[in-house]
Amino acid sequence: MRYDDRLKTALNGPLPEGGAAASQWRQVVDLLAQEPEYITAGDVEAGLARLSDLHDRVQEADRVAAVEALNGRLRSTRLLAYLCADSDPICDAAIDAADLTDGQWRDIIPYLSLQGRNRLQARADLGPKAQDALNRHAPARIDLPLILVSANDDVPETTDNASYEDPETAPETVTENDRPEPGVLEISQISSLVSKIEDYKRYRETQMSKPEIRGDAFETVDAINFETDDSGTVIWAEGPPQGAIVGVTIAEPAFDDGPGPDAYGAAAFRQRMPFENARMRLCGAPIIVGDWRMTAVPYFGEETGRFRGYRGIMKRPNAAEDAAHDSLDVERREQLQQLIHELRTPLNAIIGFSEIIEQQLFGPASSEYRKLSGNITEEARRLLTGFEDLDIAAKIDAGQIESLSGLTEPEWLIARLEQRLESLTESRSVDLQINVKQPVMPFAHETESIERIFARLLSAAIIGCETGEQLTADLYTQFEASPTNHFRMTRPSLIRGISEEKLLDPSYGIDGDVQDAPLLGLGFSLRLVRNLAKSANGLLSISDDMIVLTMPAAAYSEMADRETEFE
């Protein structure tokens, strides 16, 4: 196996300036042009993205010289399409330096600029496939009308803005019978013809200067339908040119400034779970470069049932989604996390000293002091829980939370929840009944993530109950290609009749002074549960009378692997 990291080495570090920028532009073009086997599609995208970033820092003369230096070594169709979207001198140099097969020319011609196709017509080494594609994608031609006048005719006036975009309004061509005898034209008529020719030349120059390429820097798309293979590599796309997106993977999260999904999307792929609005970054061709939102579902072979890949759609984020990624929000998120960290330290100290008084570790204390310290401990823990919720929400928004793979036994989870929620159910006099319908498979995530999600969901549900209310839930496994565990719970009485949109509004809270209510509001807690579930490839849905939490369950193969590890 041959390994060469020259391209990655060239792309490391910040964007250079001045002569260093021109040197890097030449180096990246030279590495991409030869399209060696060891350069992956992701490397090509990163290289093209770097060329776009360097474009305004490198003078046109330097770019032309770099392309001309290729001299028959330009074998990358994607680089050729990119260069043809540049100025005419660079486009001409790229066409002259290209060394493609007949089939490659046929495939790339539809994506070349008008200037590129015009330049290509001058090459004498094109094969039949390329010639056919060139003829089918030839630019529309508007021939110069033949203007023949006699000495007695009025010469039509010309203007600088004359154009012949509409053939119906162009001057008509005279017939053979109307041709004047030789020698009829005078100097004035010749001048008129010269003016018409100049007008036509200006029109042609205007047309050729228009960007008419597909899939390059001057066009964008807002949606991409795609399909991947079982490794997560895109093998088909509709929207941009195939070469711009085919080869991108959705299986590995984006690293640094490279392409790829967020942790949520990559984790969903590993679990073969559907996902919605995962963040996806695309690089390379300007038509696709940028951030996207990706929704996709896995598909399986009809005969074998084997996983075949994903089918889905990528869409440009709206303004509200884009706002979450600007530098201001990043700075605010970091400031919030720093503030939470600074508040935790004194709060933990308060909890520690209150427990010392309550437990009389430094000597006897009156019952009033012990009761007061107990209340302080309880309120401090409530504040600490609120800070933790804020910290988790900020991390989810930043894509910093990724559920680790593992197994969580349902029996352990139920016992742990009963222990953790005992004081809350007693204070609210709520009868919590969880019915486990066997067989139930283990959850396909480590215990901390699963406990966090269920504990926050049940805490919010208990707060939404009337005093003395019974809260029932069923836990069962739905067996399919990718098994899932379903937790179906009745809607608490205090939140019945409220729409899901309002219920998940972070500002929503239960009217009145409800004891033990979440510090940040019930709506914030439920929204946090939904986002936590989503980060673990799960789903929280709320109907008129039910709240349903769906989480990935372990398959039999994962159970067998874990048993083997234990043995």
C-alpha positions as CSV (number, residue, x, y, z in Angstrom):
1,M,0.0,0.0,0.0
2,R,1.3,3.4,-1.0
3,Y,0.7,6.3,1.4
4,D,1.4,9.9,0.5
5,D,0.3,12.8,2.7
6,R,1.6,15.6,0.5
7,L,-1.8,17.1,-0.1
8,K,-2.8,16.9,3.6
9,T,0.5,18.5,4.5
10,A,0.0,21.3,2.0
11,L,-3.5,22.0,3.5
12,N,-2.4,22.1,7.1
13,G,-2.2,25.5,8.8
14,P,-3.9,28.8,8.2
15,L,-4.3,30.5,4.8
16,P,-1.0,32.0,3.6
17,E,-0.6,35.5,2.2
18,G,1.3,37.0,-0.7
19,G,3.9,34.8,-2.4
20,A,3.2,31.9,0.0
21,A,-0.5,31.9,-1.2
22,A,0.6,31.7,-4.8
23,S,3.0,28.9,-4.0
24,Q,0.3,26.9,-2.2
25,W,-2.2,27.5,-5.0
26,R,0.3,26.1,-7.5
27,Q,1.2,23.1,-5.2
28,V,-2.5,22.1,-4.6
29,V,-3.3,22.4,-8.3
30,D,-0.3,20.3,-9.2
31,L,-1.3,17.6,-6.7
32,L,-4.9,17.5,-7.6
33,A,-4.3,17.6,-11.4
34,Q,-2.7,14.2,-11.6
35,E,-5.4,12.5,-9.6
36,P,-3.3,9.8,-8.0
37,E,-5.0,6.8,-6.5
38,Y,-4.1,7.6,-2.9
39,I,-6.0,10.8,-2.9
40,T,-9.6,10.2,-1.6
41,A,-12.7,12.1,-2.6
42,G,-12.6,13.9,0.8
43,D,-9.0,15.1,0.0
44,V,-10.2,16.3,-3.4
45,E,-13.0,18.3,-1.8
46,A,-10.6,19.8,0.8
47,G,-8.2,20.7,-2.0
48,L,-10.8,22.4,-4.1
49,A,-12.1,24.3,-1.0
50,R,-8.6,25.5,-0.3
51,L,-8.3,26.7,-3.9
52,S,-11.5,28.7,-3.5
53,D,-10.2,30.2,-0.3
54,L,-6.9,31.2,-2.0
55,H,-8.6,32.6,-5.2
56,D,-8.7,36.2,-4.2
57,R,-5.2,36.1,-2.6
58,V,-3.5,34.9,-5.8
59,Q,-3.2,37.1,-8.9
60,E,-4.6,35.9,-12.1
61,A,-1.2,35.9,-13.8
62,D,0.1,33.5,-11.2
63,R,-2.9,31.2,-11.5
64,V,-2.6,31.1,-15.3
65,A,1.1,30.3,-15.0
66,A,0.4,27.5,-12.6
67,V,-2.2,25.9,-14.9
68,E,-0.1,26.3,-18.0
69,A,2.7,24.5,-16.2
70,L,0.6,21.4,-16.1
71,N,1.1,21.0,-19.8
72,G,-0.8,17.8,-20.5
73,R,-0.8,16.5,-16.8
74,L,-4.3,17.7,-15.9
75,R,-6.2,14.4,-15.5
76,S,-8.7,15.4,-12.8
77,T,-12.2,16.1,-14.2
78,R,-13.3,17.9,-11.0
79,L,-10.3,20.2,-11.1
80,L,-10.9,20.9,-14.8
81,A,-14.5,21.9,-14.1
82,Y,-13.4,24.1,-11.3
83,L,-10.7,25.9,-13.4
84,C,-13.1,26.4,-16.3
85,A,-15.3,28.4,-14.0
86,D,-12.5,30.9,-13.5
87,S,-11.5,33.7,-15.9
88,D,-11.2,33.0,-19.7
89,P,-7.3,32.8,-19.7
90,I,-7.4,30.2,-16.9
91,C,-10.2,28.3,-18.6
92,D,-8.3,28.2,-21.9
93,A,-5.1,27.1,-20.2
94,A,-6.9,24.3,-18.3
95,I,-8.6,23.0,-21.5
96,D,-5.2,23.0,-23.3
97,A,-3.5,21.2,-20.4
98,A,-6.1,18.6,-19.9
99,D,-5.3,15.0,-20.8
100,L,-8.6,13.0,-20.5
101,T,-10.0,9.9,-22.1
102,D,-12.8,10.0,-24.6
103,G,-15.3,8.9,-22.0
104,Q,-14.0,11.5,-19.5
105,W,-14.4,14.3,-22.0
106,R,-18.0,13.1,-22.7
107,D,-18.9,13.1,-19.0
108,I,-17.3,16.5,-18.2
109,I,-18.5,18.5,-21.2
110,P,-22.0,19.2,-19.8
111,Y,-20.3,20.8,-16.7
112,L,-17.9,23.0,-18.6
113,S,-18.4,26.7,-18.9
114,L,-19.4,28.2,-22.3
115,Q,-15.8,29.5,-22.7
116,G,-14.5,26.0,-21.9
117,R,-16.7,24.4,-24.6
118,N,-15.7,27.0,-27.2
119,R,-12.0,26.4,-26.4
120,L,-12.5,22.7,-26.6
121,Q,-13.8,22.9,-30.1
122,A,-10.3,23.9,-31.2
123,R,-8.7,20.7,-30.1
124,A,-8.2,18.1,-32.8
125,D,-7.6,15.1,-30.6
126,L,-11.2,14.6,-29.4
127,G,-12.8,11.2,-29.8
128,P,-16.2,10.4,-31.1
129,K,-17.9,10.4,-27.7
130,A,-16.5,13.8,-26.9
131,Q,-17.4,15.2,-30.3
132,D,-21.0,13.9,-29.9
133,A,-21.3,15.5,-26.4
134,L,-19.8,18.7,-27.7
135,N,-22.4,18.8,-30.5
136,R,-25.2,18.1,-28.1
137,H,-24.1,20.8,-25.6
138,A,-23.0,23.4,-28.1
139,P,-24.0,26.9,-27.2
140,A,-27.0,28.4,-29.0
141,R,-25.8,30.4,-32.0
142,I,-27.4,33.5,-33.5
143,D,-26.0,34.2,-36.9
144,L,-25.3,37.7,-38.1
145,P,-28.1,38.7,-40.4
146,L,-27.1,39.6,-44.0
147,I,-27.8,43.3,-44.5
148,L,-27.7,44.3,-48.2
149,V,-28.9,47.7,-49.2
150,S,-28.8,49.7,-52.4
151,A,-27.5,53.2,-52.8
152,N,-31.1,54.6,-52.6
153,D,-32.0,52.8,-49.4
154,D,-32.0,54.5,-46.0
155,V,-29.2,53.1,-43.9
156,P,-30.6,51.7,-40.6
157,E,-29.2,53.4,-37.5
158,T,-27.1,51.4,-35.0
159,T,-26.8,51.9,-31.3
160,D,-24.2,50.7,-28.8
161,N,-26.8,48.6,-27.1
162,A,-28.0,46.7,-30.1
163,S,-28.3,42.9,-29.6
164,Y,-29.9,40.0,-31.3
165,E,-31.0,37.9,-28.4
166,D,-34.5,37.6,-30.0
167,P,-34.2,36.3,-33.6
168,E,-37.7,37.6,-34.4
169,T,-36.6,41.2,-33.8
170,A,-33.4,40.8,-35.8
171,P,-33.1,42.2,-39.3
172,E,-34.4,39.8,-41.9
173,T,-32.0,38.1,-44.4
174,V,-32.7,39.0,-48.0
175,T,-33.6,36.4,-50.5
176,E,-31.5,35.5,-53.6
177,N,-33.8,37.5,-55.9
178,D,-33.4,40.6,-53.8
179,R,-29.6,40.6,-54.0
180,P,-28.3,43.8,-55.6
181,E,-25.9,43.7,-58.5
182,P,-22.2,43.8,-57.8
183,G,-20.9,47.3,-57.0
184,V,-24.2,48.6,-55.6
185,L,-22.9,49.0,-52.1
186,E,-21.3,52.3,-51.3
187,I,-19.1,53.4,-48.4
188,S,-22.0,54.5,-46.2
189,Q,-23.5,51.0,-46.5
190,I,-20.2,49.3,-45.7
191,S,-19.9,51.5,-42.6
192,S,-23.4,50.3,-41.6
193,L,-22.3,46.7,-42.0
194,V,-19.2,47.3,-40.0
195,S,-21.2,48.8,-37.2
196,K,-23.5,45.8,-37.2
197,I,-20.6,43.5,-37.0
198,E,-19.2,45.4,-34.1
199,D,-22.6,45.2,-32.3
200,Y,-22.7,41.5,-32.9
201,K,-19.1,41.1,-31.5
202,R,-20.1,43.0,-28.4
203,Y,-23.1,40.7,-28.0
204,R,-21.0,37.6,-28.3
205,E,-18.5,38.8,-25.8
206,T,-21.3,39.6,-23.4
207,Q,-22.8,36.1,-23.8
208,M,-19.4,34.3,-23.4
209,S,-18.7,36.3,-20.2
210,K,-21.9,35.0,-18.5
211,P,-21.3,32.1,-16.1
212,E,-23.3,29.3,-17.7
213,I,-21.7,26.4,-15.9
214,R,-23.6,23.8,-14.0
215,G,-22.3,22.6,-10.6
216,D,-19.6,25.1,-10.1
217,A,-18.9,28.4,-8.3
218,F,-21.7,30.5,-9.8
219,E,-24.7,28.3,-9.0
220,T,-26.0,26.8,-5.8
221,V,-28.6,24.2,-4.9
222,D,-30.9,24.2,-1.9
223,A,-31.6,20.4,-1.7
224,I,-29.7,17.2,-2.5
225,N,-31.4,13.8,-2.8
226,F,-28.9,11.1,-2.1
227,E,-28.2,7.4,-1.6
228,T,-25.3,5.7,0.1
229,D,-23.9,2.2,0.1
230,D,-23.5,0.1,3.3
231,S,-20.2,1.9,4.2
232,G,-22.0,5.3,4.2
233,T,-20.4,6.6,1.0
234,V,-22.7,8.6,-1.3
235,I,-23.1,6.6,-4.6
236,W,-26.0,8.6,-6.2
237,A,-27.2,12.2,-5.9
238,E,-29.8,14.4,-7.5
239,G,-29.5,18.1,-7.5
240,P,-25.8,19.0,-8.0
241,P,-23.5,17.3,-10.5
242,Q,-22.7,13.7,-9.5
243,G,-19.0,14.5,-9.1
244,A,-19.6,17.2,-6.5
245,I,-21.2,14.9,-3.9
246,V,-20.5,11.2,-4.9
247,G,-17.8,9.8,-2.7
248,V,-18.7,11.9,0.4
249,T,-19.3,9.8,3.5
250,I,-21.9,10.2,6.2
251,A,-20.4,7.5,8.4
252,E,-17.6,9.5,10.0
253,P,-18.1,12.8,11.8
254,A,-16.4,15.9,10.4
255,F,-12.9,16.6,11.5
256,D,-11.5,20.2,11.7
257,D,-12.7,21.9,8.5
258,G,-13.3,18.7,6.5
259,P,-16.6,17.3,5.2
260,G,-18.9,15.0,7.3
261,P,-21.9,14.8,9.6
262,D,-22.1,15.8,13.2
263,A,-21.8,13.3,16.0
264,Y,-25.6,12.7,16.0
265,G,-25.6,11.7,12.3
266,A,-22.5,9.5,12.5
267,A,-23.8,7.8,15.6
268,A,-27.2,7.2,13.9
269,F,-25.4,5.6,11.0
270,R,-23.5,3.2,13.3
271,Q,-26.8,2.1,14.9
272,R,-28.6,1.9,11.5
273,M,-31.2,4.3,12.9
274,P,-33.2,7.0,11.0
275,F,-32.1,10.5,11.7
276,E,-33.6,14.0,11.2
277,N,-31.9,17.3,10.7
278,A,-28.4,16.1,11.4
279,R,-25.8,18.7,10.6
280,M,-23.7,18.0,7.5
281,R,-20.7,19.9,6.2
282,L,-19.8,19.6,2.5
283,C,-16.6,20.9,1.0
284,G,-15.1,21.1,-2.5
285,A,-17.3,22.4,-5.4
286,P,-18.7,25.8,-4.6
287,I,-22.2,24.6,-5.6
288,I,-22.4,22.4,-2.5
289,V,-19.8,23.9,-0.1
290,G,-21.2,24.9,3.3
291,D,-23.5,23.5,6.1
292,W,-26.5,21.4,5.4
293,R,-29.3,19.7,7.4
294,M,-29.6,16.0,6.6
295,T,-32.6,13.6,7.0
296,A,-32.3,10.0,6.0
297,V,-33.5,6.5,6.7
298,P,-31.7,3.1,6.3
299,Y,-32.8,0.7,3.6
300,F,-32.4,-3.1,3.5
301,G,-32.3,-5.8,0.8
302,E,-35.7,-7.2,0.2
303,E,-34.5,-10.8,-0.2
304,T,-31.6,-11.0,2.3
305,G,-32.7,-8.3,4.8
306,R,-29.1,-7.0,4.9
307,F,-28.4,-3.4,5.4
308,R,-27.7,-1.7,2.1
309,G,-27.2,2.0,3.0
310,Y,-29.2,5.2,3.5
311,R,-31.5,7.2,1.4
312,G,-32.3,10.8,2.3
313,I,-32.2,14.5,1.5
314,M,-29.9,17.3,2.5
315,K,-31.2,20.9,2.7
316,R,-29.6,24.3,3.3
317,P,-30.4,25.5,6.8
318,N,-32.7,28.4,7.3
319,A,-31.6,31.7,8.8
320,A,-32.5,30.6,12.3
321,E,-30.4,27.4,12.0
322,D,-27.5,29.3,10.5
323,A,-27.5,31.8,13.3
324,A,-26.5,29.0,15.8
325,H,-23.2,28.6,14.0
326,D,-22.0,32.2,13.8
327,S,-19.1,33.3,15.9
328,L,-21.2,35.4,18.3
329,D,-23.2,32.4,19.4
330,V,-20.1,30.3,19.8
331,E,-18.6,33.0,22.1
332,R,-21.8,33.2,24.1
333,R,-22.0,29.4,24.5
334,E,-18.4,29.4,25.8
335,Q,-19.2,32.2,28.2
336,L,-22.2,30.3,29.5
337,Q,-20.2,27.1,30.1
338,Q,-17.5,29.1,31.9
339,L,-20.2,30.8,34.1
340,I,-21.7,27.4,34.9
341,H,-18.3,26.1,35.9
342,E,-17.6,29.1,38.1
343,L,-21.1,28.7,39.9
344,R,-20.7,25.0,40.5
345,T,-17.6,25.5,42.8
346,P,-19.3,27.6,45.5
347,L,-22.5,25.7,45.2
348,N,-20.8,22.4,45.9
349,A,-19.1,24.0,48.9
350,I,-22.5,25.1,50.2
351,I,-23.9,21.6,49.8
352,G,-20.9,20.2,51.6
353,F,-21.1,22.5,54.6
354,S,-24.9,22.0,54.8
355,E,-24.4,18.2,55.0
356,I,-21.8,18.6,57.7
357,I,-24.3,20.5,59.8
358,E,-27.2,18.2,59.0
359,Q,-25.1,15.1,59.9
360,Q,-23.5,16.8,62.9
361,L,-20.0,15.8,61.8
362,F,-18.4,18.7,63.7
363,G,-20.5,18.4,66.8
364,P,-24.1,18.5,67.9
365,A,-26.6,20.9,66.3
366,S,-30.1,21.8,67.1
367,S,-33.0,20.3,65.2
368,E,-33.8,23.8,63.8
369,Y,-30.3,24.1,62.4
370,R,-30.4,20.6,61.0
371,K,-33.7,21.3,59.3
372,L,-32.5,24.6,57.9
373,S,-29.3,23.0,56.5
374,G,-31.4,20.2,55.0
375,N,-33.5,22.8,53.1
376,I,-30.4,24.5,52.0
377,T,-28.9,21.3,50.7
378,E,-32.2,20.5,48.8
379,E,-32.3,23.9,47.2
380,A,-28.6,23.9,46.3
381,R,-29.0,20.5,44.7
382,R,-32.0,21.8,42.7
383,L,-29.8,24.8,41.6
384,L,-27.0,22.4,40.7
385,T,-29.4,20.3,38.6
386,G,-30.5,23.4,36.7
387,F,-26.9,24.4,36.0
388,E,-26.2,20.9,34.7
389,D,-29.2,21.1,32.4
390,L,-27.9,24.4,31.0
391,D,-24.5,22.9,30.5
392,I,-25.9,19.8,28.8
393,A,-28.1,22.0,26.6
394,A,-25.1,24.1,25.6
395,K,-23.1,21.0,24.8
396,I,-25.9,19.5,22.7
397,D,-26.2,22.7,20.7
398,A,-22.4,22.7,20.1
399,G,-22.5,19.0,19.1
400,Q,-20.2,18.2,22.0
401,I,-22.3,15.3,23.4
402,E,-22.0,11.9,21.8
403,S,-23.6,8.8,23.4
404,L,-21.1,6.1,23.9
405,S,-22.0,2.6,22.7
406,G,-22.7,0.0,25.4
407,L,-25.5,-1.9,27.0
408,T,-28.0,-0.9,29.7
409,E,-30.1,-3.6,31.2
410,P,-33.8,-2.7,31.6
411,E,-34.0,-4.3,35.1
412,W,-31.1,-2.2,36.3
413,L,-32.6,1.0,34.8
414,I,-36.0,0.5,36.5
415,A,-34.4,-0.2,39.9
416,R,-32.1,2.8,39.5
417,L,-35.0,5.1,38.6
418,E,-37.2,3.9,41.5
419,Q,-34.3,4.7,43.9
420,R,-33.5,8.1,42.3
421,L,-37.2,9.3,42.0
422,E,-38.4,8.0,45.4
423,S,-38.3,11.3,47.3
424,L,-39.9,13.1,44.4
425,T,-42.8,10.7,44.0
426,E,-43.4,10.7,47.8
427,S,-43.4,14.5,48.0
428,R,-45.9,14.7,45.1
429,S,-47.8,11.5,46.3
430,V,-47.6,10.2,42.8
431,D,-48.0,6.4,42.2
432,L,-45.5,5.5,39.4
433,Q,-46.1,2.2,37.7
434,I,-43.7,0.9,35.0
435,N,-44.8,-2.3,33.3
436,V,-42.0,-4.3,31.6
437,K,-43.4,-6.5,28.8
438,Q,-40.9,-9.3,28.4
439,P,-38.8,-10.0,26.5
440,V,-37.1,-6.5,26.6
441,M,-33.7,-6.2,25.0
442,P,-31.0,-4.0,26.6
443,F,-30.6,-0.4,25.5
444,A,-27.8,0.0,22.9
445,H,-26.1,2.8,24.9
446,E,-24.0,3.1,28.1
447,T,-25.9,3.5,31.4
448,E,-25.1,7.1,32.1
449,S,-26.8,8.4,28.9
450,I,-29.9,6.2,29.3
451,E,-30.3,7.0,33.0
452,R,-30.0,10.7,32.3
453,I,-32.7,10.7,29.6
454,F,-35.2,8.6,31.6
455,A,-34.6,10.4,34.9
456,R,-35.3,13.8,33.4
457,L,-38.3,12.6,31.5
458,L,-39.9,11.0,34.5
459,S,-39.1,13.9,36.8
460,A,-40.8,16.3,34.4
461,A,-43.8,13.9,34.1
462,I,-44.1,13.6,37.9
463,I,-44.1,17.4,38.3
464,G,-47.0,17.5,35.7
465,C,-49.1,15.2,37.9
466,E,-51.8,16.2,40.3
467,T,-51.3,15.2,43.9
468,G,-52.2,11.5,44.4
469,E,-52.3,10.8,40.6
470,Q,-51.3,7.5,39.2
471,L,-48.7,7.6,36.3
472,T,-48.4,4.4,34.3
473,A,-45.9,3.5,31.6
474,D,-45.1,0.4,29.5
475,L,-41.6,-0.7,28.3
476,Y,-41.3,-3.1,25.5
477,T,-39.1,-4.0,22.5
478,Q,-40.2,-3.8,18.9
479,F,-38.2,-6.4,17.0
480,E,-37.2,-5.6,13.4
481,A,-34.1,-5.2,11.4
482,S,-32.9,-2.6,14.0
483,P,-34.8,-3.4,17.2
484,T,-36.0,-0.4,19.3
485,N,-37.2,-0.1,22.9
486,H,-40.4,1.9,23.4
487,F,-41.4,3.6,26.6
488,R,-45.1,4.6,26.4
489,M,-46.4,6.8,29.3
490,T,-49.8,8.4,30.0
491,R,-49.8,12.2,29.8
492,P,-49.9,13.8,33.3
493,S,-53.1,15.6,34.0
494,L,-51.6,19.1,34.4
495,I,-50.2,19.0,30.8
496,R,-53.1,17.4,29.0
497,G,-54.7,19.4,26.2
498,I,-51.5,21.3,25.5
499,S,-50.0,21.1,22.0
500,E,-46.6,19.5,21.6
501,E,-45.2,22.8,20.2
502,K,-46.2,24.7,23.3
503,L,-45.1,21.9,25.6
504,L,-41.6,21.9,24.2
505,D,-41.3,25.6,24.3
506,P,-38.4,26.3,26.7
507,S,-40.3,29.2,28.3
508,Y,-43.4,27.0,29.2
509,G,-44.1,26.3,32.8
510,I,-47.0,25.0,34.9
511,D,-49.3,27.8,36.1
512,G,-49.1,28.4,39.8
513,D,-46.4,27.6,42.4
514,V,-45.8,23.9,41.9
515,Q,-43.5,22.4,44.5
516,D,-40.3,20.7,43.1
517,A,-41.0,22.2,39.7
518,P,-37.9,22.3,37.4
519,L,-35.7,25.3,38.0
520,L,-35.7,26.2,34.2
521,G,-39.3,25.3,33.5
522,L,-41.1,22.2,32.4
523,G,-40.9,23.1,28.8
524,F,-37.1,23.4,29.0
525,S,-36.8,20.0,30.7
526,L,-38.9,18.2,28.1
527,R,-37.1,19.9,25.3
528,L,-33.8,18.8,26.9
529,V,-35.1,15.2,27.0
530,R,-36.0,15.4,23.4
531,N,-32.5,16.6,22.4
532,L,-30.8,14.1,24.6
533,A,-32.8,11.3,23.0
534,K,-32.0,12.7,19.6
535,S,-28.3,12.8,20.4
536,A,-28.5,9.1,21.3
537,N,-30.4,8.2,18.1
538,G,-33.7,8.1,19.9
539,L,-37.0,10.0,19.5
540,L,-39.4,11.7,21.9
541,S,-43.0,12.1,20.6
542,I,-46.0,13.5,22.3
543,S,-49.6,12.7,21.3
544,D,-52.9,13.8,22.9
545,D,-52.8,11.2,25.6
546,M,-49.4,9.6,25.5
547,I,-45.7,10.4,25.7
548,V,-43.5,7.9,23.8
549,L,-39.8,7.6,24.1
550,T,-38.1,5.4,21.4
551,M,-34.5,4.4,21.9
552,P,-32.2,1.9,20.1
553,A,-32.1,-1.6,21.5
554,A,-29.2,-4.0,21.3
555,A,-29.5,-6.7,18.5
556,Y,-28.9,-10.3,19.3
557,S,-25.4,-10.1,17.6
558,E,-24.4,-7.4,20.1
559,M,-25.6,-9.5,23.0
560,A,-23.6,-12.4,21.7
561,D,-20.5,-10.3,21.4
562,R,-20.9,-8.9,24.9
563,E,-21.3,-12.4,26.3
564,T,-18.2,-13.5,24.5
565,E,-16.3,-10.6,26.0
566,F,-17.4,-11.6,29.5
567,E,-16.4,-15.2,29.0
